[in-house]
Amino acid sequence: MGQHGVSFLLEGVSGGNIHRILVDVGQNSEALLSNMGILGISPTSIDTIVLTHCHYDHTQGIVRMLKEIGRRDVQVIAHPSIFRLHFVTQPYHRHVGIMPGDSKVEIEKAGGSLSLTKDPLVIMPGIVTTGEVKRRTDFEEAIIGLKTIENGMIVDDLMLDDISVIANVKGKGLVIVTGCSHAGIINIAKQAIEVADGNKIEGIIGGLHLVEASSTVIKRTVEGLSKLNVAWISAGHCTGFKAQVELYLAFKERFSPLHAGMQFKLGSTDRRLVL
């Protein structure tokens, strides 16, 4: 059941231990739970949830998912500012961040134990979050039009809460799982190399948020990924058709568009994706 939004299930194996990490929950619990059922994934098997950023199409239904997991103290990892007021004003004022039913209080009430940090956080040996991503490039900027309120003033929201997950796959390299790449995928990739102490990026999975980017930004992004020698990329959601075309032209069969129900086997570990 394909809908706008993403949710990924990472199954990490290290030292004989298996840890299942749900990265984002999309925006529709019924669709997500239906897809999980088709793929044979029980919510009760999930150990940790990572929320990559505040947008409703990645976070709506987090409380429902925690109730389906049915345990206390399920670790929920996110940036400290994820619960801020976040909205757009065009074409009219509309809240696009965490929805009221998924508030901090409701998450904790449903069994979630929040780990809110700007720093990288080790989830299990070999899998770590990026933490708040350093903005290094001169062409990757947060989407125009997103707003928040600071000191009573409406200001542009730079999406500093955007985080990703890095898996260091034995014998392969780093695999980056990103929700929307609001921080810029080149910034994210460079941070992943720094945080995970790696020098080879095996793959990138997720949204690259180039759907509204100029041709120049798309070109520079694709060039940057090529220079980083990324082995393969699977991108969709907010990536945009034009960017997907450019990625295909550059990476050929090493690029694939995301779709609901995709599964990736990396080394001895399955990374199951539910969108």
Secondary structure, 3 states (H helix, E strand, C coil): CCCCCCCEEEEEEECCEEEEEEECCCCCHHHHHHHHHHCCCCHHHCCEEECCCCCHHHHCCHHHHHHHHCCCCEEEEECCCCCCCCEECCCCCEECCCCHHHCHHHHHHCCEEEEECCCCCEEECCEEECCCCCCCCCCCCCCCCEEEEECCEEEECCCCCCCEEEEEECCCEEEEEECCCCCCHHHHHHHHHHHCCCCCEEEEEEECCCCCCCHHHHHHHHHHHHHCCCCEEEEECCCCHHHHHHHHHHHHHHEEECCCCCEEEECCEEEEECC
